[in-house]
């Protein structure tokens, strides 16, 4: 499970959606922030999933670095799958 901050960040986005006030929320930036700040494999996988879902091409360099990071072998397949999808025309 993600850190409280990570979880609350997306709960706030959901709440803003319900209130019709989420137009100014940069979901891509939030997904990148999640990828950068999370430390566990599960949290990194969740962030990669969100990046893939949102089509955040700005994450390509970060995903490339993560793919070869020996600390995160657990997400290398997810990172590669995200890269494959993001690079599709």
Backbone as XML, in Angstrom:
<?xml version="1.0"?>
<chain id="A" units="angstrom">
  <residue number="1" name="UNK">
    <atom name="N" x="0.844" y="-1.177" z="0.000"/>
    <atom name="CA" x="0.000" y="0.000" z="0.000"/>
    <atom name="C" x="0.885" y="1.233" z="0.000"/>
  </residue>
  <residue number="2" name="UNK">
    <atom name="N" x="0.433" y="2.304" z="-0.619"/>
    <atom name="CA" x="1.204" y="3.530" z="-0.710"/>
    <atom name="C" x="1.285" y="4.267" z="0.604"/>
  </residue>
  <residue number="3" name="UNK">
    <atom name="N" x="2.163" y="5.238" z="0.626"/>
    <atom name="CA" x="2.265" y="6.069" z="1.814"/>
    <atom name="C" x="0.966" y="6.846" z="1.960"/>
  </residue>
  <residue number="4" name="UNK">
    <atom name="N" x="0.731" y="7.344" z="3.172"/>
    <atom name="CA" x="-0.495" y="8.110" z="3.389"/>
    <atom name="C" x="-0.566" y="9.301" z="2.451"/>
  </residue>
  <residue number="5" name="UNK">
    <atom name="N" x="0.564" y="9.958" z="2.240"/>
    <atom name="CA" x="0.581" y="11.121" z="1.356"/>
    <atom name="C" x="0.183" y="10.734" z="-0.064"/>
  </residue>
  <residue number="6" name="UNK">
    <atom name="N" x="0.733" y="9.637" z="-0.571"/>
    <atom name="CA" x="0.417" y="9.203" z="-1.930"/>
    <atom name="C" x="-1.055" y="8.857" z="-2.065"/>
  </residue>
  <residue number="7" name="UNK">
    <atom name="N" x="-1.579" y="8.133" z="-1.101"/>
    <atom name="CA" x="-2.975" y="7.724" z="-1.138"/>
    <atom name="C" x="-3.883" y="8.941" z="-1.049"/>
  </residue>
  <residue number="8" name="UNK">
    <atom name="N" x="-3.575" y="9.842" z="-0.132"/>
    <atom name="CA" x="-4.408" y="11.034" z="0.040"/>
    <atom name="C" x="-4.360" y="11.932" z="-1.184"/>
  </residue>
  <residue number="9" name="UNK">
    <atom name="N" x="-3.230" y="11.969" z="-1.843"/>
    <atom name="CA" x="-3.093" y="12.787" z="-3.048"/>
    <atom name="C" x="-4.151" y="12.370" z="-4.076"/>
  </residue>
  <residue number="10" name="UNK">
    <atom name="N" x="-4.276" y="11.071" z="-4.317"/>
    <atom name="CA" x="-5.242" y="10.600" z="-5.319"/>
    <atom name="C" x="-6.666" y="10.636" z="-4.797"/>
  </residue>
  <residue number="11" name="UNK">
    <atom name="N" x="-6.863" y="10.486" z="-3.487"/>
    <atom name="CA" x="-8.203" y="10.640" z="-2.912"/>
    <atom name="C" x="-8.693" y="12.073" z="-3.094"/>
  </residue>
  <residue number="12" name="UNK">
    <atom name="N" x="-7.793" y="13.032" z="-2.941"/>
    <atom name="CA" x="-8.165" y="14.433" z="-3.152"/>
    <atom name="C" x="-8.552" y="14.693" z="-4.600"/>
  </residue>
  <residue number="13" name="UNK">
    <atom name="N" x="-7.854" y="14.070" z="-5.526"/>
    <atom name="CA" x="-8.200" y="14.219" z="-6.944"/>
    <atom name="C" x="-9.596" y="13.656" z="-7.188"/>
  </residue>
  <residue number="14" name="UNK">
    <atom name="N" x="-9.882" y="12.501" z="-6.614"/>
    <atom name="CA" x="-11.206" y="11.895" z="-6.758"/>
    <atom name="C" x="-12.282" y="12.811" z="-6.178"/>
  </residue>
  <residue number="15" name="UNK">
    <atom name="N" x="-12.008" y="13.371" z="-5.028"/>
    <atom name="CA" x="-12.967" y="14.297" z="-4.398"/>
    <atom name="C" x="-13.173" y="15.533" z="-5.275"/>
  </residue>
  <residue number="16" name="UNK">
    <atom name="N" x="-12.095" y="16.076" z="-5.794"/>
    <atom name="CA" x="-12.217" y="17.235" z="-6.685"/>
    <atom name="C" x="-13.011" y="16.886" z="-7.934"/>
  </residue>
  <residue number="17" name="UNK">
    <atom name="N" x="-12.835" y="15.665" z="-8.453"/>
    <atom name="CA" x="-13.634" y="15.205" z="-9.600"/>
    <atom name="C" x="-15.115" y="15.241" z="-9.261"/>
  </residue>
  <residue number="18" name="UNK">
    <atom name="N" x="-15.439" y="14.698" z="-8.101"/>
    <atom name="CA" x="-16.851" y="14.657" z="-7.679"/>
    <atom name="C" x="-17.439" y="16.044" z="-7.514"/>
  </residue>
  <residue number="19" name="UNK">
    <atom name="N" x="-16.604" y="16.992" z="-7.107"/>
    <atom name="CA" x="-17.068" y="18.368" z="-6.910"/>
    <atom name="C" x="-17.041" y="19.173" z="-8.209"/>
  </residue>
  <residue number="20" name="UNK">
    <atom name="N" x="-16.523" y="18.564" z="-9.258"/>
    <atom name="CA" x="-16.429" y="19.251" z="-10.534"/>
    <atom name="C" x="-15.352" y="20.327" z="-10.536"/>
  </residue>
  <residue number="21" name="UNK">
    <atom name="N" x="-14.353" y="20.163" z="-9.683"/>
    <atom name="CA" x="-13.325" y="21.200" z="-9.531"/>
    <atom name="C" x="-11.926" y="20.677" z="-9.825"/>
  </residue>
  <residue number="22" name="UNK">
    <atom name="N" x="-11.819" y="19.679" z="-10.673"/>
    <atom name="CA" x="-10.503" y="19.068" z="-10.885"/>
    <atom name="C" x="-9.840" y="19.483" z="-12.200"/>
  </residue>
  <residue number="23" name="UNK">
    <atom name="N" x="-10.383" y="20.473" z="-12.866"/>
    <atom name="CA" x="-9.833" y="20.872" z="-14.163"/>
    <atom name="C" x="-8.376" y="21.316" z="-14.083"/>
  </residue>
  <residue number="24" name="UNK">
    <atom name="N" x="-7.972" y="21.895" z="-12.977"/>
    <atom name="CA" x="-6.609" y="22.409" z="-12.845"/>
    <atom name="C" x="-5.625" y="21.381" z="-12.297"/>
  </residue>
  <residue number="25" name="UNK">
    <atom name="N" x="-6.087" y="20.179" z="-12.024"/>
    <atom name="CA" x="-5.212" y="19.144" z="-11.478"/>
    <atom name="C" x="-4.409" y="18.517" z="-12.608"/>
  </residue>
  <residue number="26" name="UNK">
    <atom name="N" x="-3.108" y="18.532" z="-12.469"/>
    <atom name="CA" x="-2.225" y="17.930" z="-13.471"/>
    <atom name="C" x="-1.952" y="16.490" z="-13.053"/>
  </residue>
  <residue number="27" name="UNK">
    <atom name="N" x="-2.776" y="15.583" z="-13.542"/>
    <atom name="CA" x="-2.664" y="14.175" z="-13.161"/>
    <atom name="C" x="-1.330" y="13.562" z="-13.608"/>
  </residue>
  <residue number="28" name="UNK">
    <atom name="N" x="-0.844" y="13.997" z="-14.752"/>
    <atom name="CA" x="0.440" y="13.497" z="-15.233"/>
    <atom name="C" x="1.547" y="13.877" z="-14.256"/>
  </residue>
  <residue number="29" name="UNK">
    <atom name="N" x="1.525" y="15.093" z="-13.774"/>
    <atom name="CA" x="2.533" y="15.543" z="-12.812"/>
    <atom name="C" x="2.420" y="14.759" z="-11.505"/>
  </residue>
  <residue number="30" name="UNK">
    <atom name="N" x="1.207" y="14.469" z="-11.078"/>
    <atom name="CA" x="1.017" y="13.660" z="-9.857"/>
    <atom name="C" x="1.565" y="12.250" z="-10.045"/>
  </residue>
  <residue number="31" name="UNK">
    <atom name="N" x="1.331" y="11.678" z="-11.209"/>
    <atom name="CA" x="1.833" y="10.330" z="-11.470"/>
    <atom name="C" x="3.363" y="10.314" z="-11.478"/>
  </residue>
  <residue number="32" name="UNK">
    <atom name="N" x="3.968" y="11.335" z="-12.075"/>
    <atom name="CA" x="5.425" y="11.442" z="-12.065"/>
    <atom name="C" x="5.949" y="11.617" z="-10.645"/>
  </residue>
  <residue number="33" name="UNK">
    <atom name="N" x="5.263" y="12.428" z="-9.869"/>
    <atom name="CA" x="5.652" y="12.632" z="-8.475"/>
    <atom name="C" x="5.594" y="11.317" z="-7.703"/>
  </residue>
  <residue number="34" name="UNK">
    <atom name="N" x="4.551" y="10.536" z="-7.933"/>
    <atom name="CA" x="4.443" y="9.222" z="-7.294"/>
    <atom name="C" x="5.635" y="8.339" z="-7.664"/>
  </residue>
  <residue number="35" name="UNK">
    <atom name="N" x="5.973" y="8.306" z="-8.948"/>
    <atom name="CA" x="7.076" y="7.466" z="-9.393"/>
    <atom name="C" x="8.387" y="7.884" z="-8.728"/>
  </residue>
  <residue number="36" name="UNK">
    <atom name="N" x="8.592" y="9.181" z="-8.602"/>
    <atom name="CA" x="9.833" y="9.703" z="-8.032"/>
    <atom name="C" x="9.926" y="9.515" z="-6.521"/>
  </residue>
  <residue number="37" name="UNK">
    <atom name="N" x="8.802" y="9.600" z="-5.829"/>
    <atom name="CA" x="8.857" y="9.652" z="-4.361"/>
    <atom name="C" x="8.563" y="8.340" z="-3.660"/>
  </residue>
  <residue number="38" name="UNK">
    <atom name="N" x="7.997" y="7.381" z="-4.361"/>
    <atom name="CA" x="7.668" y="6.121" z="-3.699"/>
    <atom name="C" x="8.897" y="5.238" z="-3.602"/>
  </residue>
  <residue number="39" name="UNK">
    <atom name="N" x="8.891" y="4.375" z="-2.587"/>
    <atom name="CA" x="10.084" y="3.555" z="-2.337"/>
    <atom name="C" x="9.828" y="2.055" z="-2.443"/>
  </residue>
  <residue number="40" name="UNK">
    <atom name="N" x="8.588" y="1.641" z="-2.358"/>
    <atom name="CA" x="8.317" y="0.203" z="-2.392"/>
    <atom name="C" x="7.971" y="-0.245" z="-3.807"/>
  </residue>
  <residue number="41" name="UNK">
    <atom name="N" x="8.140" y="-1.516" z="-4.052"/>
    <atom name="CA" x="7.811" y="-2.080" z="-5.367"/>
    <atom name="C" x="6.327" y="-1.912" z="-5.687"/>
  </residue>
  <residue number="42" name="UNK">
    <atom name="N" x="5.489" y="-2.170" z="-4.729"/>
    <atom name="CA" x="4.045" y="-2.048" z="-4.962"/>
    <atom name="C" x="3.672" y="-0.618" z="-5.332"/>
  </residue>
  <residue number="43" name="UNK">
    <atom name="N" x="4.271" y="0.346" z="-4.639"/>
    <atom name="CA" x="3.966" y="1.748" z="-4.929"/>
    <atom name="C" x="4.512" y="2.164" z="-6.291"/>
  </residue>
  <residue number="44" name="UNK">
    <atom name="N" x="5.704" y="1.689" z="-6.623"/>
    <atom name="CA" x="6.281" y="1.992" z="-7.942"/>
    <atom name="C" x="5.398" y="1.395" z="-9.042"/>
  </residue>
  <residue number="45" name="UNK">
    <atom name="N" x="4.918" y="0.160" z="-8.835"/>
    <atom name="CA" x="4.049" y="-0.480" z="-9.835"/>
    <atom name="C" x="2.754" y="0.307" z="-10.000"/>
  </residue>
  <residue number="46" name="UNK">
    <atom name="N" x="2.207" y="0.782" z="-8.902"/>
    <atom name="CA" x="0.984" y="1.592" z="-8.970"/>
    <atom name="C" x="1.246" y="2.867" z="-9.761"/>
  </residue>
  <residue number="47" name="UNK">
    <atom name="N" x="2.373" y="3.513" z="-9.494"/>
    <atom name="CA" x="2.722" y="4.740" z="-10.211"/>
    <atom name="C" x="2.931" y="4.467" z="-11.703"/>
  </residue>
  <residue number="48" name="UNK">
    <atom name="N" x="3.594" y="3.371" z="-12.006"/>
    <atom name="CA" x="3.808" y="2.990" z="-13.415"/>
    <atom name="C" x="2.466" y="2.740" z="-14.097"/>
  </residue>
  <residue number="49" name="UNK">
    <atom name="N" x="1.557" y="2.090" z="-13.395"/>
    <atom name="CA" x="0.222" y="1.857" z="-13.944"/>
    <atom name="C" x="-0.507" y="3.153" z="-14.241"/>
  </residue>
  <residue number="50" name="UNK">
    <atom name="N" x="-0.395" y="4.105" z="-13.338"/>
    <atom name="CA" x="-1.052" y="5.402" z="-13.515"/>
    <atom name="C" x="-0.423" y="6.150" z="-14.691"/>
  </residue>
  <residue number="51" name="UNK">
    <atom name="N" x="0.896" y="6.092" z="-14.802"/>
    <atom name="CA" x="1.603" y="6.729" z="-15.908"/>
    <atom name="C" x="1.160" y="6.121" z="-17.236"/>
  </residue>
  <residue number="52" name="UNK">
    <atom name="N" x="1.052" y="4.809" z="-17.266"/>
    <atom name="CA" x="0.618" y="4.123" z="-18.482"/>
    <atom name="C" x="-0.820" y="4.505" z="-18.824"/>
  </residue>
  <residue number="53" name="UNK">
    <atom name="N" x="-1.678" y="4.474" z="-17.827"/>
    <atom name="CA" x="-3.092" y="4.822" z="-18.014"/>
    <atom name="C" x="-3.243" y="6.238" z="-18.579"/>
  </residue>
  <residue number="54" name="UNK">
    <atom name="N" x="-2.445" y="7.162" z="-18.062"/>
    <atom name="CA" x="-2.540" y="8.558" z="-18.477"/>
    <atom name="C" x="-1.728" y="8.868" z="-19.737"/>
  </residue>
  <residue number="55" name="UNK">
    <atom name="N" x="-0.874" y="7.934" z="-20.146"/>
    <atom name="CA" x="-0.051" y="8.149" z="-21.333"/>
    <atom name="C" x="0.993" y="9.237" z="-21.148"/>
  </residue>
  <residue number="56" name="UNK">
    <atom name="N" x="1.665" y="9.239" z="-20.007"/>
    <atom name="CA" x="2.626" y="10.290" z="-19.653"/>
    <atom name="C" x="3.972" y="10.031" z="-20.331"/>
  </residue>
  <residue number="57" name="UNK">
    <atom name="N" x="4.131" y="10.592" z="-21.509"/>
    <atom name="CA" x="5.372" y="10.388" z="-22.261"/>
    <atom name="C" x="6.573" y="11.051" z="-21.581"/>
  </residue>
  <residue number="58" name="UNK">
    <atom name="N" x="6.331" y="12.047" z="-20.743"/>
    <atom name="CA" x="7.424" y="12.688" z="-20.001"/>
    <atom name="C" x="8.084" y="11.720" z="-19.020"/>
  </residue>
  <residue number="59" name="UNK">
    <atom name="N" x="7.479" y="10.588" z="-18.793"/>
    <atom name="CA" x="8.023" y="9.610" z="-17.848"/>
    <atom name="C" x="9.008" y="8.646" z="-18.505"/>
  </residue>
  <residue number="60" name="UNK">
    <atom name="N" x="9.182" y="8.721" z="-19.802"/>
    <atom name="CA" x="10.007" y="7.733" z="-20.511"/>
    <atom name="C" x="11.419" y="7.661" z="-19.939"/>
  </residue>
  <residue number="61" name="UNK">
    <atom name="N" x="12.068" y="8.793" z="-19.734"/>
    <atom name="CA" x="13.446" y="8.777" z="-19.208"/>
    <atom name="C" x="13.487" y="8.175" z="-17.801"/>
  </residue>
  <residue number="62" name="UNK">
    <atom name="N" x="12.515" y="8.504" z="-16.976"/>
    <atom name="CA" x="12.468" y="7.962" z="-15.616"/>
    <atom name="C" x="12.216" y="6.452" z="-15.633"/>
  </residue>
  <residue number="63" name="UNK">
    <atom name="N" x="11.371" y="6.006" z="-16.542"/>
    <atom name="CA" x="11.102" y="4.572" z="-16.662"/>
    <atom name="C" x="12.325" y="3.823" z="-17.175"/>
  </residue>
  <residue number="64" name="UNK">
    <atom name="N" x="13.057" y="4.438" z="-18.096"/>
    <atom name="CA" x="14.292" y="3.823" z="-18.593"/>
    <atom name="C" x="15.287" y="3.643" z="-17.450"/>
  </residue>
  <residue number="65" name="UNK">
    <atom name="N" x="15.427" y="4.673" z="-16.618"/>
    <atom name="CA" x="16.349" y="4.596" z="-15.482"/>
    <atom name="C" x="15.887" y="3.550" z="-14.473"/>
  </residue>
  <residue number="66" name="UNK">
    <atom name="N" x="14.593" y="3.495" z="-14.235"/>
    <atom name="CA" x="14.045" y="2.530" z="-13.285"/>
    <atom name="C" x="14.242" y="1.102" z="-13.783"/>
  </residue>
  <residue number="67" name="UNK">
    <atom name="N" x="14.139" y="0.933" z="-15.082"/>
    <atom name="CA" x="14.260" y="-0.390" z="-15.695"/>
    <atom name="C" x="15.628" y="-1.026" z="-15.437"/>
  </residue>
  <residue number="68" name="UNK">
    <atom name="N" x="16.649" y="-0.206" z="-15.270"/>
    <atom name="CA" x="17.990" y="-0.741" z="-15.032"/>
    <atom name="C" x="18.469" y="-0.551" z="-13.590"/>
  </residue>
  <residue number="69" name="UNK">
    <atom name="N" x="17.608" y="-0.033" z="-12.734"/>
    <atom name="CA" x="17.968" y="0.188" z="-11.328"/>
    <atom name="C" x="17.942" y="-1.152" z="-10.591"/>
  </residue>
  <residue number="70" name="UNK">
    <atom name="N" x="19.093" y="-1.605" z="-10.083"/>
    <atom name="CA" x="19.131" y="-2.913" z="-9.414"/>
    <atom name="C" x="18.280" y="-2.977" z="-8.135"/>
  </residue>
  <residue number="71" name="UNK">
    <atom name="N" x="17.957" y="-1.827" z="-7.561"/>
    <atom name="CA" x="17.114" y="-1.817" z="-6.351"/>
    <atom name="C" x="15.664" y="-2.141" z="-6.676"/>
  </residue>
  <residue number="72" name="UNK">
    <atom name="N" x="15.294" y="-1.979" z="-7.935"/>
    <atom name="CA" x="13.891" y="-2.164" z="-8.299"/>
    <atom name="C" x="13.712" y="-3.192" z="-9.413"/>
  </residue>
  <residue number="73" name="UNK">
    <atom name="N" x="14.389" y="-4.323" z="-9.278"/>
    <atom name="CA" x="14.207" y="-5.407" z="-10.248"/>
    <atom name="C" x="12.755" y="-5.847" z="-10.302"/>
  </residue>
  <residue number="74" name="UNK">
    <atom name="N" x="12.068" y="-5.662" z="-9.188"/>
    <atom name="CA" x="10.670" y="-6.086" z="-9.065"/>
    <atom name="C" x="9.727" y="-5.318" z="-9.995"/>
  </residue>
  <residue number="75" name="UNK">
    <atom name="N" x="10.144" y="-4.192" z="-10.531"/>
    <atom name="CA" x="9.271" y="-3.423" z="-11.422"/>
    <atom name="C" x="9.824" y="-3.306" z="-12.843"/>
  </residue>
  <residue number="76" name="UNK">
    <atom name="N" x="10.906" y="-3.990" z="-13.116"/>
    <atom name="CA" x="11.519" y="-3.855" z="-14.436"/>
    <atom name="C" x="10.589" y="-4.296" z="-15.562"/>
  </residue>
  <residue number="77" name="UNK">
    <atom name="N" x="9.861" y="-5.365" z="-15.361"/>
    <atom name="CA" x="8.920" y="-5.822" z="-16.398"/>
    <atom name="C" x="7.795" y="-4.799" z="-16.581"/>
  </residue>
  <residue number="78" name="UNK">
    <atom name="N" x="7.295" y="-4.254" z="-15.481"/>
    <atom name="CA" x="6.242" y="-3.231" z="-15.561"/>
    <atom name="C" x="6.752" y="-1.982" z="-16.256"/>
  </residue>
  <residue number="79" name="UNK">
    <atom name="N" x="7.980" y="-1.593" z="-15.941"/>
    <atom name="CA" x="8.575" y="-0.415" z="-16.575"/>
    <atom name="C" x="8.722" y="-0.644" z="-18.075"/>
  </residue>
  <residue number="80" name="UNK">
    <atom name="N" x="9.163" y="-1.831" z="-18.473"/>
    <atom name="CA" x="9.315" y="-2.129" z="-19.900"/>
    <atom name="C" x="7.969" y="-2.135" z="-20.602"/>
  </residue>
  <residue number="81" name="UNK">
    <atom name="N" x="6.964" y="-2.719" z="-19.981"/>
    <atom name="CA" x="5.626" y="-2.740" z="-20.578"/>
    <atom name="C" x="5.091" y="-1.323" z="-20.748"/>
  </residue>
  <residue number="82" name="UNK">
    <atom name="N" x="5.322" y="-0.467" z="-19.754"/>
    <atom name="CA" x="4.887" y="0.931" z="-19.844"/>
    <atom name="C" x="5.633" y="1.639" z="-20.973"/>
  </residue>
  <residue number="83" name="UNK">
    <atom name="N" x="6.930" y="1.408" z="-21.058"/>
    <atom name="CA" x="7.713" y="2.023" z="-22.137"/>
    <atom name="C" x="7.187" y="1.590" z="-23.507"/>
  </residue>
  <residue number="84" name="UNK">
    <atom name="N" x="6.900" y="0.311" z="-23.653"/>
    <atom name="CA" x="6.370" y="-0.193" z="-24.925"/>
    <atom name="C" x="5.069" y="0.512" z="-25.304"/>
  </residue>
  <residue number="85" name="UNK">
    <atom name="N" x="4.188" y="0.687" z="-24.319"/>
    <atom name="CA" x="2.905" y="1.341" z="-24.601"/>
    <atom name="C" x="3.078" y="2.819" z="-24.883"/>
  </residue>
  <residue number="86" name="UNK">
    <atom name="N" x="3.947" y="3.474" z="-24.120"/>
    <atom name="CA" x="4.139" y="4.915" z="-24.300"/>
    <atom name="C" x="4.804" y="5.245" z="-25.636"/>
  </residue>
  <residue number="87" name="UNK">
    <atom name="N" x="5.589" y="4.323" z="-26.141"/>
    <atom name="CA" x="6.300" y="4.560" z="-27.400"/>
    <atom name="C" x="5.479" y="4.212" z="-28.630"/>
  </residue>
  <residue number="88" name="UNK">
    <atom name="N" x="4.350" y="3.576" z="-28.440"/>
    <atom name="CA" x="3.501" y="3.250" z="-29.582"/>
    <atom name="C" x="2.931" y="4.539" z="-30.161"/>
  </residue>
  <residue number="89" name="UNK">
    <atom name="N" x="2.928" y="4.626" z="-31.494"/>
    <atom name="CA" x="2.387" y="5.851" z="-32.135"/>
    <atom name="C" x="0.896" y="5.959" z="-31.996"/>
  </residue>
</chain>
